[in-house]
Amino acid sequence: MKVIALTGASAGVGRATARRFAREGARLGLIARGKDRLEATAAEVEEFGGEALVLPLDVADADAVEDAAAQIEERFGPLDVWVNNAMATVFARVTQIEPDEFRRATEVTYLGYVWGTLAALRRMIPRDRGTIVQVGSALAYRAIPLQAPYCAAKHAVKGFTESLRTELLHDDSNVQVTMVELPAHNTPQFSWGRAKLPKHPQPVPPIFQPEVAAEAIVHAAEHPRRELVVGWPAVKAVYGERIAPWLGDLVLARNGFDAQQLDEPLVGERDGNLFESVPGDFAAHGRFDEESKSRSWLLEADLRRGPLALAALGTLAAALFARNGKD
Protein backbone atom coordinates (compact mmCIF):
# COMPACT_ATOMS: atom_id res chain seq x y z
CA MET A 1 0.00 0.00 0.00
CA LYS A 2 1.33 3.41 -0.98
CA VAL A 3 2.05 6.09 1.61
CA ILE A 4 0.71 9.46 0.53
CA ALA A 5 0.75 12.99 1.96
CA LEU A 6 -2.17 15.11 0.79
CA THR A 7 -2.55 18.80 1.58
CA GLY A 8 -5.89 20.59 1.41
CA ALA A 9 -7.42 17.24 2.28
CA SER A 10 -10.48 18.35 4.24
CA ALA A 11 -12.73 19.55 1.41
CA GLY A 12 -13.11 20.09 -2.32
CA VAL A 13 -10.65 18.43 -4.69
CA GLY A 14 -8.50 17.26 -1.76
CA ARG A 15 -11.34 15.40 -0.12
CA ALA A 16 -12.40 13.75 -3.36
CA THR A 17 -8.77 12.77 -3.96
CA ALA A 18 -8.48 11.25 -0.49
CA ARG A 19 -11.49 9.05 -1.23
CA ARG A 20 -10.05 8.02 -4.59
CA PHE A 21 -6.67 7.08 -3.11
CA ALA A 22 -8.46 5.18 -0.35
CA ARG A 23 -10.05 2.91 -2.95
CA GLU A 24 -6.50 1.85 -3.83
CA GLY A 25 -5.87 0.97 -0.19
CA ALA A 26 -3.51 3.90 0.37
CA ARG A 27 -2.17 5.09 3.71
CA LEU A 28 -2.85 8.81 3.81
CA GLY A 29 -1.47 11.67 5.83
CA LEU A 30 -4.31 14.20 5.66
CA ILE A 31 -3.20 17.83 5.99
CA ALA A 32 -5.44 20.89 6.38
CA ARG A 33 -6.39 23.45 9.03
CA GLY A 34 -9.90 22.24 9.93
CA LYS A 35 -9.61 19.34 12.37
CA ASP A 36 -13.29 18.38 12.29
CA ARG A 37 -13.40 18.17 8.51
CA LEU A 38 -10.12 16.25 8.48
CA GLU A 39 -11.59 13.71 10.86
CA ALA A 40 -14.63 13.41 8.60
CA THR A 41 -12.28 12.83 5.65
CA ALA A 42 -10.37 10.21 7.65
CA ALA A 43 -13.61 8.37 8.37
CA GLU A 44 -14.38 8.30 4.64
CA VAL A 45 -10.87 7.07 3.84
CA GLU A 46 -11.25 4.17 6.23
CA GLU A 47 -14.73 3.43 4.88
CA PHE A 48 -13.29 3.17 1.36
CA GLY A 49 -10.49 0.83 2.44
CA GLY A 50 -7.55 3.09 3.25
CA GLU A 51 -5.82 4.24 6.42
CA ALA A 52 -5.59 7.85 7.57
CA LEU A 53 -3.56 10.07 9.86
CA VAL A 54 -5.14 13.43 10.69
CA LEU A 55 -2.65 16.32 10.71
CA PRO A 56 -4.29 19.69 11.41
CA LEU A 57 -1.84 22.42 10.42
CA ASP A 58 -1.29 25.47 8.25
CA VAL A 59 0.79 24.70 5.14
CA ALA A 60 2.18 28.25 5.28
CA ASP A 61 4.19 27.07 8.33
CA ALA A 62 7.27 25.31 6.92
CA ASP A 63 8.22 23.74 10.25
CA ALA A 64 4.72 22.32 10.72
CA VAL A 65 4.82 20.79 7.23
CA GLU A 66 8.21 19.21 7.92
CA ASP A 67 6.91 17.81 11.21
CA ALA A 68 3.86 16.38 9.41
CA ALA A 69 6.12 14.56 6.95
CA ALA A 70 8.02 13.01 9.85
CA GLN A 71 4.78 11.92 11.53
CA ILE A 72 3.49 10.29 8.34
CA GLU A 73 6.66 8.27 7.92
CA GLU A 74 6.75 7.31 11.58
CA ARG A 75 3.18 6.02 11.33
CA PHE A 76 3.09 4.47 7.84
CA GLY A 77 6.66 4.18 6.56
CA PRO A 78 8.50 5.90 3.67
CA LEU A 79 6.53 8.39 1.59
CA ASP A 80 5.72 7.30 -1.95
CA VAL A 81 3.70 10.32 -3.06
CA TRP A 82 3.29 13.91 -1.91
CA VAL A 83 0.30 15.82 -3.32
CA ASN A 84 0.31 19.61 -2.94
CA ASN A 85 -3.25 20.88 -3.21
CA ALA A 86 -4.00 23.39 -0.42
CA MET A 87 -5.09 26.87 -1.49
CA ALA A 88 -6.54 30.13 -0.21
CA THR A 89 -7.50 33.19 -2.19
CA VAL A 90 -9.45 36.44 -2.45
CA PHE A 91 -12.16 37.13 -5.02
CA ALA A 92 -11.73 40.84 -5.71
CA ARG A 93 -10.28 43.44 -8.03
CA VAL A 94 -6.53 43.95 -7.64
CA THR A 95 -7.05 47.46 -6.23
CA GLN A 96 -9.35 46.14 -3.49
CA ILE A 97 -6.91 43.58 -2.10
CA GLU A 98 -4.84 44.53 0.94
CA PRO A 99 -1.12 43.73 1.28
CA ASP A 100 -1.73 41.20 4.06
CA GLU A 101 -4.33 39.44 1.87
CA PHE A 102 -1.92 39.16 -1.06
CA ARG A 103 0.76 37.89 1.31
CA ARG A 104 -1.48 35.30 2.93
CA ALA A 105 -2.83 33.92 -0.35
CA THR A 106 0.74 33.62 -1.62
CA GLU A 107 2.00 31.93 1.53
CA VAL A 108 -0.67 29.23 1.30
CA THR A 109 -1.17 28.72 -2.43
CA TYR A 110 2.45 29.10 -3.51
CA LEU A 111 4.78 28.75 -0.53
CA GLY A 112 2.67 25.94 0.89
CA TYR A 113 3.60 23.98 -2.23
CA VAL A 114 7.27 24.88 -1.78
CA TRP A 115 7.33 23.72 1.84
CA GLY A 116 5.52 20.49 0.96
CA THR A 117 7.86 19.81 -1.93
CA LEU A 118 10.95 20.41 0.21
CA ALA A 119 9.65 18.10 2.94
CA ALA A 120 9.09 15.40 0.33
CA LEU A 121 12.47 15.91 -1.35
CA ARG A 122 14.36 15.58 1.94
CA ARG A 123 13.03 12.04 2.11
CA MET A 124 12.72 11.03 -1.53
CA ILE A 125 16.08 12.18 -2.92
CA PRO A 126 18.21 10.01 -0.56
CA ARG A 127 16.05 7.00 -1.49
CA ASP A 128 16.06 7.96 -5.19
CA ARG A 129 12.32 7.34 -5.55
CA GLY A 130 8.98 9.01 -5.03
CA THR A 131 6.50 11.24 -6.84
CA ILE A 132 5.44 14.82 -6.14
CA VAL A 133 2.12 15.92 -7.65
CA GLN A 134 1.48 19.66 -7.93
CA VAL A 135 -2.23 20.35 -8.31
CA GLY A 136 -2.21 23.31 -10.63
CA SER A 137 -4.75 25.11 -12.76
CA ALA A 138 -5.36 26.34 -16.27
CA LEU A 139 -4.96 29.72 -14.57
CA ALA A 140 -1.24 28.95 -14.25
CA TYR A 141 -1.17 29.74 -17.97
CA ARG A 142 -4.09 32.11 -18.50
CA ALA A 143 -4.81 34.53 -15.66
CA ILE A 144 -8.33 35.92 -15.27
CA PRO A 145 -9.81 39.00 -13.59
CA LEU A 146 -10.94 38.98 -9.95
CA GLN A 147 -8.50 36.20 -8.96
CA ALA A 148 -5.06 37.85 -9.13
CA PRO A 149 -3.62 36.25 -5.93
CA TYR A 150 -4.64 32.75 -7.00
CA CYS A 151 -3.52 33.15 -10.62
CA ALA A 152 -0.17 34.60 -9.56
CA ALA A 153 0.41 31.77 -7.08
CA LYS A 154 -0.37 29.12 -9.69
CA HIS A 155 2.01 30.80 -12.15
CA ALA A 156 4.64 30.71 -9.40
CA VAL A 157 4.04 27.01 -8.71
CA LYS A 158 4.55 26.28 -12.41
CA GLY A 159 7.84 28.18 -12.49
CA PHE A 160 9.08 26.58 -9.27
CA THR A 161 8.19 23.11 -10.54
CA GLU A 162 9.95 23.63 -13.87
CA SER A 163 13.12 24.73 -12.08
CA LEU A 164 12.98 21.71 -9.78
CA ARG A 165 12.35 19.33 -12.66
CA THR A 166 15.46 20.45 -14.51
CA GLU A 167 17.56 20.02 -11.36
CA LEU A 168 16.28 16.49 -10.86
CA LEU A 169 16.98 15.67 -14.51
CA HIS A 170 20.50 17.09 -14.15
CA ASP A 171 21.11 14.77 -11.20
CA ASP A 172 19.64 11.73 -13.00
CA SER A 173 17.23 11.43 -10.09
CA ASN A 174 14.40 8.94 -10.15
CA VAL A 175 12.21 11.30 -8.11
CA GLN A 176 9.31 12.37 -10.32
CA VAL A 177 7.50 15.71 -10.27
CA THR A 178 4.30 16.25 -12.23
CA MET A 179 1.70 19.00 -12.59
CA VAL A 180 -2.04 18.50 -13.00
CA GLU A 181 -3.68 21.56 -14.55
CA LEU A 182 -7.37 21.76 -13.65
CA PRO A 183 -10.38 23.55 -15.13
CA ALA A 184 -13.17 24.98 -12.96
CA HIS A 185 -14.50 22.58 -10.33
CA ASN A 186 -17.52 22.53 -8.05
CA THR A 187 -15.78 22.97 -4.69
CA PRO A 188 -16.64 24.89 -1.51
CA GLN A 189 -14.06 27.62 -2.19
CA PHE A 190 -16.74 29.74 -3.87
CA SER A 191 -18.83 29.62 -0.70
CA TRP A 192 -16.08 30.04 1.90
CA GLY A 193 -13.34 32.04 0.17
CA ARG A 194 -12.82 35.70 1.03
CA ALA A 195 -14.84 37.79 -1.43
CA LYS A 196 -15.22 41.49 -2.18
CA LEU A 197 -17.58 41.25 -5.14
CA PRO A 198 -21.04 42.70 -5.70
CA LYS A 199 -22.37 39.19 -6.38
CA HIS A 200 -21.69 35.66 -5.13
CA PRO A 201 -18.63 34.11 -6.83
CA GLN A 202 -18.91 31.05 -9.03
CA PRO A 203 -16.51 28.91 -11.07
CA VAL A 204 -16.26 29.82 -14.75
CA PRO A 205 -18.46 27.37 -16.69
CA PRO A 206 -18.19 24.63 -17.81
CA ILE A 207 -17.82 23.24 -14.30
CA PHE A 208 -16.63 19.75 -13.34
CA GLN A 209 -17.19 17.72 -10.19
CA PRO A 210 -14.12 17.29 -7.96
CA GLU A 211 -14.08 13.54 -8.64
CA VAL A 212 -12.87 14.36 -12.17
CA ALA A 213 -9.85 16.14 -10.70
CA ALA A 214 -9.31 13.29 -8.22
CA GLU A 215 -9.13 10.75 -11.04
CA ALA A 216 -6.49 12.83 -12.81
CA ILE A 217 -4.43 13.36 -9.63
CA VAL A 218 -4.38 9.67 -8.73
CA HIS A 219 -3.44 8.78 -12.30
CA ALA A 220 -0.61 11.33 -12.24
CA ALA A 221 0.65 9.87 -8.97
CA GLU A 222 0.69 6.36 -10.41
CA HIS A 223 1.80 7.24 -13.95
CA PRO A 224 3.75 10.50 -13.65
CA ARG A 225 4.29 12.57 -16.74
CA ARG A 226 5.52 16.13 -17.12
CA GLU A 227 2.03 17.61 -17.12
CA LEU A 228 -1.57 16.45 -17.29
CA VAL A 229 -4.07 19.04 -18.55
CA VAL A 230 -7.58 18.10 -17.47
CA GLY A 231 -10.56 18.67 -19.74
CA TRP A 232 -11.26 20.78 -22.81
CA PRO A 233 -11.61 24.14 -20.95
CA ALA A 234 -8.11 23.78 -19.49
CA VAL A 235 -6.66 22.59 -22.82
CA LYS A 236 -8.24 25.59 -24.56
CA ALA A 237 -6.82 28.00 -21.95
CA VAL A 238 -3.32 26.52 -21.99
CA TYR A 239 -2.91 26.36 -25.76
CA GLY A 240 -4.96 29.45 -26.51
CA GLU A 241 -2.59 31.47 -24.34
CA ARG A 242 0.33 30.22 -26.40
CA ILE A 243 -1.30 31.07 -29.72
CA ALA A 244 -3.19 34.32 -29.11
CA PRO A 245 -2.83 35.75 -25.59
CA TRP A 246 -4.17 39.12 -26.75
CA LEU A 247 -7.44 37.45 -27.70
CA GLY A 248 -7.71 36.00 -24.20
CA ASP A 249 -7.23 39.48 -22.78
CA LEU A 250 -10.09 40.87 -24.84
CA VAL A 251 -12.48 37.99 -24.16
CA LEU A 252 -11.85 38.04 -20.42
CA ALA A 253 -12.11 41.83 -20.21
CA ARG A 254 -15.56 41.54 -21.77
CA ASN A 255 -16.87 38.32 -20.22
CA GLY A 256 -14.63 37.43 -17.29
CA PHE A 257 -16.48 39.46 -14.66
CA ASP A 258 -20.02 38.17 -15.25
CA ALA A 259 -18.78 34.59 -15.82
CA GLN A 260 -17.46 34.49 -12.24
CA GLN A 261 -20.56 35.83 -10.48
CA LEU A 262 -24.06 34.53 -9.89
CA ASP A 263 -27.15 36.72 -10.16
CA GLU A 264 -27.17 36.74 -6.37
CA PRO A 265 -26.05 39.77 -4.37
CA LEU A 266 -23.19 39.34 -1.92
CA VAL A 267 -24.13 41.53 1.02
CA GLY A 268 -20.95 43.18 2.29
CA GLU A 269 -17.48 41.68 2.20
CA ARG A 270 -17.11 38.01 3.15
CA ASP A 271 -14.14 37.29 5.41
CA GLY A 272 -14.00 33.64 4.41
CA ASN A 273 -11.22 31.21 5.23
CA LEU A 274 -8.20 33.25 4.17
CA PHE A 275 -6.70 33.65 7.63
CA GLU A 276 -8.67 31.14 9.68
CA SER A 277 -10.45 27.89 8.95
CA VAL A 278 -14.20 28.41 8.85
CA PRO A 279 -16.75 26.17 10.60
CA GLY A 280 -19.38 24.28 8.67
CA ASP A 281 -20.14 21.02 6.95
CA PHE A 282 -18.12 21.54 3.77
CA ALA A 283 -17.20 18.35 1.94
CA ALA A 284 -15.99 17.66 -1.60
CA HIS A 285 -18.78 19.37 -3.52
CA GLY A 286 -19.80 23.01 -3.58
CA ARG A 287 -23.24 24.38 -4.42
CA PHE A 288 -23.08 23.85 -8.19
CA ASP A 289 -24.03 20.18 -8.50
CA GLU A 290 -26.78 20.78 -11.06
CA GLU A 291 -24.44 22.61 -13.44
CA SER A 292 -21.43 20.34 -13.00
CA LYS A 293 -20.17 17.57 -15.24
CA SER A 294 -19.26 14.26 -13.62
CA ARG A 295 -17.05 13.16 -16.52
CA SER A 296 -14.52 14.63 -18.91
CA TRP A 297 -14.42 12.61 -22.11
CA LEU A 298 -11.19 14.29 -23.12
CA LEU A 299 -9.54 13.32 -19.82
CA GLU A 300 -10.75 9.74 -20.12
CA ALA A 301 -9.34 9.51 -23.63
CA ASP A 302 -6.06 11.05 -22.42
CA LEU A 303 -5.71 8.60 -19.53
CA ARG A 304 -6.35 5.71 -21.90
CA ARG A 305 -4.24 7.00 -24.74
CA GLY A 306 -2.02 3.91 -24.68
CA PRO A 307 -4.89 1.45 -25.29
CA LEU A 308 -6.52 3.91 -27.71
CA ALA A 309 -3.30 4.23 -29.68
CA LEU A 310 -2.98 0.43 -29.85
CA ALA A 311 -6.58 0.16 -30.98
CA ALA A 312 -5.99 2.77 -33.67
CA LEU A 313 -2.87 0.94 -34.86
CA GLY A 314 -4.79 -2.33 -34.89
CA THR A 315 -7.55 -0.80 -36.98
CA LEU A 316 -5.01 0.67 -39.39
CA ALA A 317 -3.18 -2.65 -39.66
CA ALA A 318 -6.44 -4.50 -40.32
CA ALA A 319 -7.38 -2.00 -43.01
CA LEU A 320 -3.98 -2.31 -44.71
CA PHE A 321 -4.16 -6.12 -44.47
CA ALA A 322 -7.61 -6.13 -46.05
CA ARG A 323 -6.43 -3.80 -48.82
CA ASN A 324 -3.38 -5.98 -49.54
CA GLY A 325 -5.61 -9.01 -49.60
CA LYS A 326 -7.76 -7.43 -52.26
CA ASP A 327 -4.67 -6.46 -54.27
matplotlib code that plots the C-alpha trace (Angstrom):
import matplotlib.pyplot as plt

x = [0.0, 1.3, 2.0, 0.7, 0.7, -2.2, -2.6, -5.9, -7.4, -10.5, -12.7, -13.1, -10.7, -8.5, -11.3, -12.4, -8.8, -8.5, -11.5, -10.1, -6.7, -8.5, -10.1, -6.5, -5.9, -3.5, -2.2, -2.9, -1.5, -4.3, -3.2, -5.4, -6.4, -9.9, -9.6, -13.3, -13.4, -10.1, -11.6, -14.6, -12.3, -10.4, -13.6, -14.4, -10.9, -11.2, -14.7, -13.3, -10.5, -7.5, -5.8, -5.6, -3.6, -5.1, -2.7, -4.3, -1.8, -1.3, 0.8, 2.2, 4.2, 7.3, 8.2, 4.7, 4.8, 8.2, 6.9, 3.9, 6.1, 8.0, 4.8, 3.5, 6.7, 6.7, 3.2, 3.1, 6.7, 8.5, 6.5, 5.7, 3.7, 3.3, 0.3, 0.3, -3.3, -4.0, -5.1, -6.5, -7.5, -9.4, -12.2, -11.7, -10.3, -6.5, -7.0, -9.4, -6.9, -4.8, -1.1, -1.7, -4.3, -1.9, 0.8, -1.5, -2.8, 0.7, 2.0, -0.7, -1.2, 2.4, 4.8, 2.7, 3.6, 7.3, 7.3, 5.5, 7.9, 10.9, 9.6, 9.1, 12.5, 14.4, 13.0, 12.7, 16.1, 18.2, 16.0, 16.1, 12.3, 9.0, 6.5, 5.4, 2.1, 1.5, -2.2, -2.2, -4.8, -5.4, -5.0, -1.2, -1.2, -4.1, -4.8, -8.3, -9.8, -10.9, -8.5, -5.1, -3.6, -4.6, -3.5, -0.2, 0.4, -0.4, 2.0, 4.6, 4.0, 4.5, 7.8, 9.1, 8.2, 10.0, 13.1, 13.0, 12.3, 15.5, 17.6, 16.3, 17.0, 20.5, 21.1, 19.6, 17.2, 14.4, 12.2, 9.3, 7.5, 4.3, 1.7, -2.0, -3.7, -7.4, -10.4, -13.2, -14.5, -17.5, -15.8, -16.6, -14.1, -16.7, -18.8, -16.1, -13.3, -12.8, -14.8, -15.2, -17.6, -21.0, -22.4, -21.7, -18.6, -18.9, -16.5, -16.3, -18.5, -18.2, -17.8, -16.6, -17.2, -14.1, -14.1, -12.9, -9.9, -9.3, -9.1, -6.5, -4.4, -4.4, -3.4, -0.6, 0.7, 0.7, 1.8, 3.8, 4.3, 5.5, 2.0, -1.6, -4.1, -7.6, -10.6, -11.3, -11.6, -8.1, -6.7, -8.2, -6.8, -3.3, -2.9, -5.0, -2.6, 0.3, -1.3, -3.2, -2.8, -4.2, -7.4, -7.7, -7.2, -10.1, -12.5, -11.8, -12.1, -15.6, -16.9, -14.6, -16.5, -20.0, -18.8, -17.5, -20.6, -24.1, -27.2, -27.2, -26.0, -23.2, -24.1, -20.9, -17.5, -17.1, -14.1, -14.0, -11.2, -8.2, -6.7, -8.7, -10.4, -14.2, -16.7, -19.4, -20.1, -18.1, -17.2, -16.0, -18.8, -19.8, -23.2, -23.1, -24.0, -26.8, -24.4, -21.4, -20.2, -19.3, -17.0, -14.5, -14.4, -11.2, -9.5, -10.8, -9.3, -6.1, -5.7, -6.4, -4.2, -2.0, -4.9, -6.5, -3.3, -3.0, -6.6, -6.0, -2.9, -4.8, -7.6, -5.0, -3.2, -6.4, -7.4, -4.0, -4.2, -7.6, -6.4, -3.4, -5.6, -7.8, -4.7]
y = [0.0, 3.4, 6.1, 9.5, 13.0, 15.1, 18.8, 20.6, 17.2, 18.4, 19.6, 20.1, 18.4, 17.3, 15.4, 13.7, 12.8, 11.3, 9.0, 8.0, 7.1, 5.2, 2.9, 1.9, 1.0, 3.9, 5.1, 8.8, 11.7, 14.2, 17.8, 20.9, 23.5, 22.2, 19.3, 18.4, 18.2, 16.3, 13.7, 13.4, 12.8, 10.2, 8.4, 8.3, 7.1, 4.2, 3.4, 3.2, 0.8, 3.1, 4.2, 7.8, 10.1, 13.4, 16.3, 19.7, 22.4, 25.5, 24.7, 28.2, 27.1, 25.3, 23.7, 22.3, 20.8, 19.2, 17.8, 16.4, 14.6, 13.0, 11.9, 10.3, 8.3, 7.3, 6.0, 4.5, 4.2, 5.9, 8.4, 7.3, 10.3, 13.9, 15.8, 19.6, 20.9, 23.4, 26.9, 30.1, 33.2, 36.4, 37.1, 40.8, 43.4, 43.9, 47.5, 46.1, 43.6, 44.5, 43.7, 41.2, 39.4, 39.2, 37.9, 35.3, 33.9, 33.6, 31.9, 29.2, 28.7, 29.1, 28.7, 25.9, 24.0, 24.9, 23.7, 20.5, 19.8, 20.4, 18.1, 15.4, 15.9, 15.6, 12.0, 11.0, 12.2, 10.0, 7.0, 8.0, 7.3, 9.0, 11.2, 14.8, 15.9, 19.7, 20.3, 23.3, 25.1, 26.3, 29.7, 29.0, 29.7, 32.1, 34.5, 35.9, 39.0, 39.0, 36.2, 37.9, 36.2, 32.7, 33.2, 34.6, 31.8, 29.1, 30.8, 30.7, 27.0, 26.3, 28.2, 26.6, 23.1, 23.6, 24.7, 21.7, 19.3, 20.5, 20.0, 16.5, 15.7, 17.1, 14.8, 11.7, 11.4, 8.9, 11.3, 12.4, 15.7, 16.3, 19.0, 18.5, 21.6, 21.8, 23.6, 25.0, 22.6, 22.5, 23.0, 24.9, 27.6, 29.7, 29.6, 30.0, 32.0, 35.7, 37.8, 41.5, 41.2, 42.7, 39.2, 35.7, 34.1, 31.1, 28.9, 29.8, 27.4, 24.6, 23.2, 19.7, 17.7, 17.3, 13.5, 14.4, 16.1, 13.3, 10.7, 12.8, 13.4, 9.7, 8.8, 11.3, 9.9, 6.4, 7.2, 10.5, 12.6, 16.1, 17.6, 16.5, 19.0, 18.1, 18.7, 20.8, 24.1, 23.8, 22.6, 25.6, 28.0, 26.5, 26.4, 29.5, 31.5, 30.2, 31.1, 34.3, 35.7, 39.1, 37.4, 36.0, 39.5, 40.9, 38.0, 38.0, 41.8, 41.5, 38.3, 37.4, 39.5, 38.2, 34.6, 34.5, 35.8, 34.5, 36.7, 36.7, 39.8, 39.3, 41.5, 43.2, 41.7, 38.0, 37.3, 33.6, 31.2, 33.2, 33.6, 31.1, 27.9, 28.4, 26.2, 24.3, 21.0, 21.5, 18.4, 17.7, 19.4, 23.0, 24.4, 23.8, 20.2, 20.8, 22.6, 20.3, 17.6, 14.3, 13.2, 14.6, 12.6, 14.3, 13.3, 9.7, 9.5, 11.0, 8.6, 5.7, 7.0, 3.9, 1.4, 3.9, 4.2, 0.4, 0.2, 2.8, 0.9, -2.3, -0.8, 0.7, -2.6, -4.5, -2.0, -2.3, -6.1, -6.1, -3.8, -6.0, -9.0, -7.4, -6.5]
z = [0.0, -1.0, 1.6, 0.5, 2.0, 0.8, 1.6, 1.4, 2.3, 4.2, 1.4, -2.3, -4.7, -1.8, -0.1, -3.4, -4.0, -0.5, -1.2, -4.6, -3.1, -0.3, -3.0, -3.8, -0.2, 0.4, 3.7, 3.8, 5.8, 5.7, 6.0, 6.4, 9.0, 9.9, 12.4, 12.3, 8.5, 8.5, 10.9, 8.6, 5.7, 7.7, 8.4, 4.6, 3.8, 6.2, 4.9, 1.4, 2.4, 3.3, 6.4, 7.6, 9.9, 10.7, 10.7, 11.4, 10.4, 8.2, 5.1, 5.3, 8.3, 6.9, 10.3, 10.7, 7.2, 7.9, 11.2, 9.4, 6.9, 9.8, 11.5, 8.3, 7.9, 11.6, 11.3, 7.8, 6.6, 3.7, 1.6, -1.9, -3.1, -1.9, -3.3, -2.9, -3.2, -0.4, -1.5, -0.2, -2.2, -2.4, -5.0, -5.7, -8.0, -7.6, -6.2, -3.5, -2.1, 0.9, 1.3, 4.1, 1.9, -1.1, 1.3, 2.9, -0.4, -1.6, 1.5, 1.3, -2.4, -3.5, -0.5, 0.9, -2.2, -1.8, 1.8, 1.0, -1.9, 0.2, 2.9, 0.3, -1.4, 1.9, 2.1, -1.5, -2.9, -0.6, -1.5, -5.2, -5.6, -5.0, -6.8, -6.1, -7.6, -7.9, -8.3, -10.6, -12.8, -16.3, -14.6, -14.2, -18.0, -18.5, -15.7, -15.3, -13.6, -10.0, -9.0, -9.1, -5.9, -7.0, -10.6, -9.6, -7.1, -9.7, -12.1, -9.4, -8.7, -12.4, -12.5, -9.3, -10.5, -13.9, -12.1, -9.8, -12.7, -14.5, -11.4, -10.9, -14.5, -14.2, -11.2, -13.0, -10.1, -10.2, -8.1, -10.3, -10.3, -12.2, -12.6, -13.0, -14.5, -13.6, -15.1, -13.0, -10.3, -8.0, -4.7, -1.5, -2.2, -3.9, -0.7, 1.9, 0.2, 1.0, -1.4, -2.2, -5.1, -5.7, -6.4, -5.1, -6.8, -9.0, -11.1, -14.7, -16.7, -17.8, -14.3, -13.3, -10.2, -8.0, -8.6, -12.2, -10.7, -8.2, -11.0, -12.8, -9.6, -8.7, -12.3, -12.2, -9.0, -10.4, -13.9, -13.6, -16.7, -17.1, -17.1, -17.3, -18.5, -17.5, -19.7, -22.8, -21.0, -19.5, -22.8, -24.6, -21.9, -22.0, -25.8, -26.5, -24.3, -26.4, -29.7, -29.1, -25.6, -26.8, -27.7, -24.2, -22.8, -24.8, -24.2, -20.4, -20.2, -21.8, -20.2, -17.3, -14.7, -15.2, -15.8, -12.2, -10.5, -9.9, -10.2, -6.4, -4.4, -1.9, 1.0, 2.3, 2.2, 3.2, 5.4, 4.4, 5.2, 4.2, 7.6, 9.7, 8.9, 8.9, 10.6, 8.7, 6.9, 3.8, 1.9, -1.6, -3.5, -3.6, -4.4, -8.2, -8.5, -11.1, -13.4, -13.0, -15.2, -13.6, -16.5, -18.9, -22.1, -23.1, -19.8, -20.1, -23.6, -22.4, -19.5, -21.9, -24.7, -24.7, -25.3, -27.7, -29.7, -29.9, -31.0, -33.7, -34.9, -34.9, -37.0, -39.4, -39.7, -40.3, -43.0, -44.7, -44.5, -46.1, -48.8, -49.5, -49.6, -52.3, -54.3]

ax = plt.figure().add_subplot(projection="3d")
ax.plot(x, y, z, "-o")
ax.set_aspect("equal")
plt.show()
